[in-house]
Amino acid sequence: MALPSLAISSQQGQLTGDGLEGFYRAGRRLLSRCLLRVAGREPIAVQARMVAADRARFVATLRPVVDGGPDPDIMVERIRHADGTERITLRSSATRPLRLPVEVALGTDLAELGAVAAGRPGRELSATVHDSGMRWSWSSSAGHAVVTADPPPRDALASAGLLRWEFDLPPGGTWSVELRVRSGGGTASRPVGHGAVRPLAAAESAGDDARVGPLLRTCAEDLHALLLRDPAHPSDLYLAAGAPWRCGLAPAEALAAARMALPLGTRLAAGTLRSLARTQLSGTGRESGMIPGPLRDAGPHLPPGCTGTEATLLFPALLAEARRWGLPEQEVAELLPTAERCLQWLRTAVGDGVYLADPGPGGPLRCETQAHAHRAALLGADLLDAHGRPGAVELCQWAEALRTRFREDFWAEDRGGGRPAAARTPDGRLLPHLGSAAAHLLDTGLLGGGLMAPGLLDKVQTEQLARLLGGPALDSGWGLRSLGVREASYNPFGHRGGAVRVQETALAVGGLAAAGYEKESSSLLRGVLSASEAFGFRLPEMYAGEQRSEGGAPLPHPAACRPAATAAASGVQLLTALVGIRPDAPAGTVTLRPMRSAPLGEIGLAGLRVAGAPFSVRVSRLGLAMVEEAAEGLQLGV
């Protein structure tokens, strides 16, 4: 994929028109069927692999002479690009010349992705011969699609959507044809991630564990493939939530992914913040100051939560941390009024109380919502104080009151040492089920001088939470389950009821490492790293929470986006957590807090961005960090 374009097929390489298969652009299927036949037969698929985020390579073989023995004489290679280009190449190993007919059968319904996903594809449309290929048209809203071929076909049969060539292939010879799919009457727009100036740094990783390099490279490629432009302000970029289901802006996911991707630079964060600032609700009502967002399912024990609440609380936190990573002060100042309105909404929503309901008022008091609110208050206060704006003292006082009350009101005692409750009902009843949402309690946020903000739990409670996150009920061996196996309604495929969610696993890895619980952090890190290898290093947003077994592999979730913005950004978070990079660009310092146990052995990260300049660091097998490249004048903090 390279948004707004993507291509979906099976590992066979053929586009059959079944299910979601096809070339899509801007949410419409331009081509659903592209079936290749050579000498009257379909080639036998032998390999399919991703070459990069925006292209795949399919290899098949063929025996053009049926009685010529078991060895294939023809290799068929298809290089498919997300932008609608496919190059088909035939290579001969035969000892004599071959006369080969090649046919490509094309078709489309010009259906919208949502309709195809819901099982309501349109009927296949009639084609007309056009230029050197085929053309389909339907309504004015759907427009038309065109496929052209180079070289042009010898024959074109519109009734079957068939293009046909016939040629002589000498021994050792090759023959190629390039197909191009386009919509409307113009050419495809250039994907955002393919611009001359890439918004994310081309970081690299290498070390004792050979998996770290392809993981970081694939995650960075997926982030670029998911980039979109704000239609009204093309210079502002943000991430789509994921493909194929959510190829548009989801505010909470876009902010969370931009935050985890800060080690690759602040340009994505700035574009995301500016785009969402323009959506902030105004007026004097209860929702004034919110970043709007839809409701999201919260699993079997809670009603849906409001992603707008999460986005509103993430906005000031991301702005504050982007400033620490090097976002220019002028850009910070331009976005500060929006952050102030987010913080004012928080104080208004809480009112005279301590807790934030979601959705409120009258909704449950969710554990992770309090964690988001606490972080927003502390990082927001830090931001206000740095710019001489009022309100910092009040936010810090409220955050302190929230910490005091939370440690008493949200802790569910049991014989195992207790646990943080998932939520409190409006009537004060605790919902004590245990899941990965508790990892948000460890994601406290970055302040100045390399310090992490305080969390909602005290030291004893944090130690108990670390034990629970590292225990078999939550740690599946592939990552952190969204609901513990012993909880009622556990389902290994429940997307918030037992499946492994990569984002929350990455937050747990970073939070546990920062709090000093490296054993539990390392276990989760190794698990999700092994899962990433099983998925070809293209992490899905979630996968089944089945317990890992020797020789096993994680089970894909049929509804998961892959690639997904938060999962791709989690790969960045996982590897930078090993180094513990804590920049403070305004103060001209960077503090390193590497994992002393060095769970992956020696690791080097090169080409990151701190204070607007390349930053490279290496951690030895002894857990000692050494900066190899940094901005001029950047000092190492203590």
N, C-alpha and C positions, 0 to 999 in steps of 0.2 A: 504494500500500500504506500501511497504518497498522496495524502489528501489534497484535493477533493476526490482523488481516484483510488480505486482498489480493485483487485482481481481475486476471485475465489474459485478454487477448483480442488478436486481430489488429487491424490498423489499419482493418479494415472496420467494426468496432464490434459486429458480431453475435457472439453466443456460440453456437457451433455444436456444442459438445461434443467437438470434435476436439482431440487432444493435451492440453495442460495447461489449455485454456480453462475459465474458470469463476470464480465467487465462492468464496473459501475463508475459513474461520475456524478458527483453532487447528489448522491442518493438515488440515481436512476440507473436501471440496468440497460446498458447500451448494446450488449451482446450476451446472449444466454447460451448459445450453441456454437461450438467451433470444433468439429469432428474431423480428424485427419485420417485419411486412408491412403496407403501406398500399395500400388499393384493390386488394388481391390481388397486389401485387408488392413485391419487396424494394427499398428505396431505394438509389440509387447513391451509394456513399461518395465524398466529395470531400476530406475533411480529417480528420486525427486528431492530437491533440496533448495533451501533458501540461499541465494547468493548475497543478497542484501535485503533491507527492509522493503525495498520497492521492486524487487525482481526475484524470479525463481527459475531454476533450470530443471528441465525434465529430459530424461534420456530413455529411449526405447530402441528395440532392435527388430530386425525383420529378415526373414528368409524369402527372397522373391521367387526362388525356384523351390517348389515343395519337395521334390525328391533330391535336393542337393546336399543332403546330410544334415546333421543336427546344428552345425555352427551358423550363426547369422552372418549375412554378407553386408547388411546395411545397418548403420547406426543413425538414429533419428534424434536430433537435439532440438528442443524448443526452449528458447529464452523468452520468458514472459515478463513484461514490465507492467507495473500498475497503471501507467499512463495510457495504456491501450495499444502498446506496440508488442508484437510477437514476431520473432524471427525463427523460422523453421529451416533446419539445415540437415541434408542427407549426406552421409559419407560412405563411400563404397570400399569394401575390402575384398570384393569379388575379383577373380582372376580374368574375367572377360567383361566386355562392355555389356551394360544393361539398358534396356529400353523400359523406362518406368513412367506409368501414369500416376499422378498425384491429385487427389481430390480433397477439398476442404468444404464441408457443409456448414453453413452459417445460418443463424436464426436469432430472433429476439422478440421480446414482448414489450420492451420499453416500460416495464413495470417499475414502480417505486420499491425501494429496498424494504420499507415497512410492510408493504403488501406481500412481497415475496416471503419475508420472514414469518408472516402470519399465515402462510399457506394459501394465499390468494393471488398467485401469479396471473398475469393476463394471458390471453390466447396468443399464440405465435402469429406475428404479423406477416402479411405478404410482402415480398421483396420486389424491388425493381433493379434492373441492371443499371449501374451508375458509374461512369468514368471507368476505372479499372477494378471495379468491385461491385458491391451491393449497397442498396439504400432502403431504409424502412422509415415509414412515417405513420403517425397516428393523429392525435389531436394537437391543437396549437400549443397546449400546455406541455405535452410530452415532447413536442418537437420531432426531430428525426435523428437517425443514426446512420453513419456511413462507414463501411469497411472498404479500404482500398488495398491493392496488392501490388508489390514491386518485386519481380517483373509482373506485368499484367497477365492474367490467365489466358490460355488458349481458347477456352470456352467458358461461358457463364450462363447458367440456367436459373432464371429468377424463380420459377415455380418451386424449385427444391433448395433455393439459396446456395447453389453449388458453383464453386470455382474449380476449374480443371486445367492442369498442365500435363504435358508429356514431353520427355526429354531423354537424351542419351547420357548415361553416366559411365565414364570410362573407369578402368581399374584405378583405385586410389583417388578418384575424383570426388568433388563435392558439388552440391547444388543447394541454393538457398532461395527462400522467398520471405519477404517481410510484409506482414499484415498490420494495418493501422486502423484503429477504431477511433472515430471522433463523433462528437455531437454537434447538432446545429449545422451552421454553415462555415464555422471557423475552426481554428486549431485549438488544441487543448491548452489551458492555462498552465503556466509553470508551477509545479508544486512549491509550497512555501519553503520546505526544507532544502530545496535545490537552488536557492538564491546565491548570488555572488558572496554575500556576507552571511555566514551561518550563525544563527542566534545562539547556538549552544557550542561550547568549546569541544574540539575534537580530542577528548581526553583518552589516554591509554593506560592500561594496567598490565603488569607482568610480575611474576613471582614464583615461588616454589609450587603453588597450586596453579596448574596450567589453565584452570577454568576461569580465573579472574579476568583474563584478557578478553576472551570472546563474550563473557557476560557484559562487561562494560561497553564493549564495542556494539553489541546487539542492542542493548538498552538505549544507547545514544542514537543509533540508527532509527529505532522505533519512535523515540521522542521526536526526531526530525520528521518522520513520516506522518505523525499525528498533528503537526502544526497547522493551524488555520490563521487566516488574517481577519481582523475586525473589518467587516464590509465597508463601514463608514470611515474607518481610519486604517488604511492598509499597512501602515508602518507598525501597528501594534499586533503582536502575535500572541496566541494562546494555544493550549492543547485541547484537542477533542478528547472526549472521555475514553473512547476505544472503538475498535472495529470488530465485527461489522455492525453491532447493534446501536452504538451511540457515537456517531460520527460528528456530533455537534458539541457546543459548549455546555458543560455541566459545571456550574460555578464552584461548588465545593471541591470536586475532583481536580479542576483546573488549578485552583489555588494550592491544594495539597501537593500536587505533582510539581508545580513550579517551586514550592518551598523545598522539596526533597532534591530538586535539580539545581539548587543554588551553587553547588560546587562547580557547575559547568558554566557559570556566569549569571549575571543579574538581568540580562535583556529580556528573557522570557518572563521573569517575575514582573518587570516593569510593564510589559505589554499586557499581561494578564490583569494586573491591578488597574491599569488605565481603562481597559475594556470593561471591567466589572464596575469601576467607579461610575461609568456612564449609565449603568443600570440601577444605581442606588435609588431607593424610593424616597421621595421628598414629601413635603406637607407637614401636617401636625398630628396625624393619627398615630395609632399604636405601632404601626409598621414603619413609620418614618425613620430613615437611616439604615434600613435593612438592605442587604444584597439579596434580591429574590431568588428563590430556588424551589424546585418541586419537592413533594413528599417522597420519602424513600422507605421501603419495607425495612423493618427492624427485627425480623425474626419471629419465632413462635410465641415469645413471652411479652412483647411490647407492641403498642400501636405504631404505625409509621411515624418517622421523625421528619423534621423539616430541614432539608439541606440548605435552605436559606439561612437558618440559624447558624449552622456550621460555617457557611461562607462568610457571614457577617463577622463572626469571631476570628476567622482565619485572616481576614483582610489586614487588620492592624498588626497581627503577629508576623505575617509575611513581609509587610513593609518594614517593620523593625529589624527583622533578621536580614532582609536584603540590604539594608543600610550597613549592617555589620560586615556583610560580604563585599561591599564596595559600590552599592548603588549611589550614584552622584547625589550630593545634598540638594541640588536644584530639583532633581526629579522627586526626591523624597518630599521636599517642601510642597511641590505641586499636588502630591497625593495625600498630604497630611490632612486637609479638611475632610476628605472622605473618611479617613481613619477616625478622625474625631467624631464624626456623625455615627460611625459604627459603635464607638465606645459610649456615646451618649445614648444610643438605642439600648445597649446593654444595661446601663444604669437605670434607664426608664423601665425596661422590662422587668428588672429585679425589684424595683420600687423600694419599699421599706423592708423587704425581706432579704434573704441571703442567697437563695437558690434561684436558678433560671430554669423555668419549665419549657419543655419542647414537645410538641408545639404548644405555645402558651397563649394566654393564661389557661390554667386548668389542666394542662398536660402533665405527664409524668416528669419527675426530676431524674434525668438520666445521668449516670456516672460520667460518661464521656463528654456530655454537654457541660458539666461543671468543670471538667478538666480544660475544655476549650475556652470557657469563660475566664477561668483563673489565669491561663496563659495570656489571653488577650488583654486582661487587665494589667498584668505585670509588664508585658512587653510594650503595651500601649502607653503605660505610665512612663516607661523608659524613653519612649519616642517623644512624648509630650515634654518631658523634662529637658531633653536634649535641644528642643526647639523653643524653649521658654514659653510653652503654652500652659494654661491652667488645667487643673483636673487631675494631675498626677497623684497628689497626696490622697485624694478621695478614692481613687482607684486602688492604690496600695492598701488603704485602710479596709476597703471592702474585701480585697483579696485575702487579707489576714483574717478577717472575720469568717470568710468562707472556709479557709483552711481549718480553723478551730472547730467550726461546726461540722464540717465534712468528716473529720477524723472520728467524731462520735456518732453522727447520724447515719453514715453510710457504711460503717463497719459491722458486718454480720458475724457474730461470734459462733464458732462451732468447735467440735472436738479436735479438728485438725489445725487449729490455730487462728481460724477466722479468715474472712475474705472481704474484699470490697463488694458491696451490693451493686447489681447492674442498674438499679433504679429504686426510687421511692415513689409510691403512688401518692396522689394528692391527699389521701387520708393518712399518710405517714407509714404505710405498710412497706416493708422492705421486700424487694424482689432479688433474692440472693443468688440467682443462677450465675455461673462462672463462664466467661467467654473472653475472646481476644479483645473486645472493646476495652477491657481493663488496661491494656497496653497504653492507652492514651494518658493514663495517670503518670506514666514515666516520661512522656513527651512534654517536658516542661518549658522548653524554649531557651534561646540563647540571649544572654545579656552582655554587657561590656566586660572587657578584661578577661575574656575566656571563661566567664562564670555562667553556669546554667541557673535558670530561675528555680526557686524552690517549688516543690511539688505539693500536692494536696495531702499526701500521706506522710506520716512521721517515719522515723528510721526503722522501727520495729515492724510497722505495717508494710513498708517498702520491701523489707527482707522477706516477709511472708508472701507478698505478691510475687517476688522473684522466684520463690520456691514453687508457687502454684504455676507460674508461666513455664517453668522448666520441668514440671511434672508430667506424667504420662496421660493425664486427663486432657491436657491442652496441647502438649507437644506431640504431634503426630509422627515425628521423624522426618517429615517433609516441610514442617512449618507449624504455625500456631492455628489451632482450630478456633472457629468463631463461636463455638459452644462446646463445653466439655462433654466427654463421652458419657459421663455419669448423670448428666442433666436430663430432665424430662424433655421429650420432643427432639432429642439429638438425632440428627440426620447427616451423615457424612457429605451429602450433596446439598444440604441446606445452606443457601448462600450467606445467611446470617444465623444459621442453626447448626453448624458443624463443619462446613467447608473451610479450607485454609484460605485466608485472605492475605495476599502477599503484602499489601500496604501495612496492615497491622502487625504482621510478622517483622517487617523491616523496622517499624517504630519500636517494637519490643527489643529487637537486637540493639538498636542505638540507645534506647533508654536504659536497658540493663547494663550495657557497657559503661555508660556515663555514670551510673550509680554504683559501679564497682562489682557487679555480679557477672563476671566474665564466663563462668562455667555455663550458666543458663543461656547467656547471650551466644556463646560459641556453639552450643548445641543447636539452637534455632538457626544460626547462620549456616552451619554445615548442612542442615536439612533443606533449607530453601535453595542453597547452592546446588545440591544434588538434584533437587526438583528442576532447577533451571536447565541443568544439563539434559535431563530427560525431555524437556520441552524445546531442545535445540537452542537454549539460552534466550528464547523469546517467551518471557514469562506471561502467563495469563493473569487476569485479575484475581482468579480464584481457581481452586481445584479441590477434589474430594479430600475429606479429612480422614480417610482410611489409614490405619496404622501401617507404618513402613515395615516391610518384611525383607529378609535377605533375598536379593535377586529381583525384587519387585520394582515397580515404577508408579509414580503418582497418577491417579485416574483423572483425566480431563473432565471439566464440568461443561455440559453441552450448552449452557447459556452464558459462558464466560466470554468476555471480550479478550481477544488476543491478536494484536497487541493492545495494551491498555495503558493509559497515561500514568496512573498511579503505580502500576506494576513495573513499568519501564523505569520510572523515577526511583522506585524502591531499589532497583539494582545499583543505582548511584549511591543511595543512602546506605546500603549494606556494606559496600566496599569502603566508603569514607568513614563509616563507623569504626573500622579497624584502626584508622589513623587518629580519629578524634580531633578533627580540624575545627578550631573555634576562632574564627577571625574577628578582629575589631578594626575594620578599615579606618573609621574616624580617628582612632587612637594610634593608627600605624603599627598595630601588632597582630600577631597570630599565635595562638597557643595550641600546642599539640598534646593530646591525652590519648596515646595509643593503647590498645589492649595489650597489657604486659605479657599475657599468655601466648600472644602471636598464634592464634588458632589455625591460620593458614600458612604458617611459616613466614618467610620473607615476602614482602609485597611492596611494589612501587607503583605510585600513581603519578602520571605525568600529564601536563597540559590542562590541569584544572585552572580555575580563575579565582583569584583573591585580590581585592583592591584594584580590579580592572586590569590585572597583568597575569601572565602565566605563572602557575604555581605547581611545583613538583616536589614530592616527598617520598621517602623510603623508610619502611619499618623493618628492622632486622629480626632475625629469629629469636633474639633476646627481648623483643618488644621495645627496642629503642628507636626513636624517630629521628630522621635527619632531613632537613630541607635541602633540596638540590637546586631549586629555582624559585625565585620570588620577586615581587615588585621591588624596585629600588627604594631603599629606606625602610622597608618593612622589617620590623624587629620581632624577634621570637619572645613571646610572653613566657611568664613563669607560672 
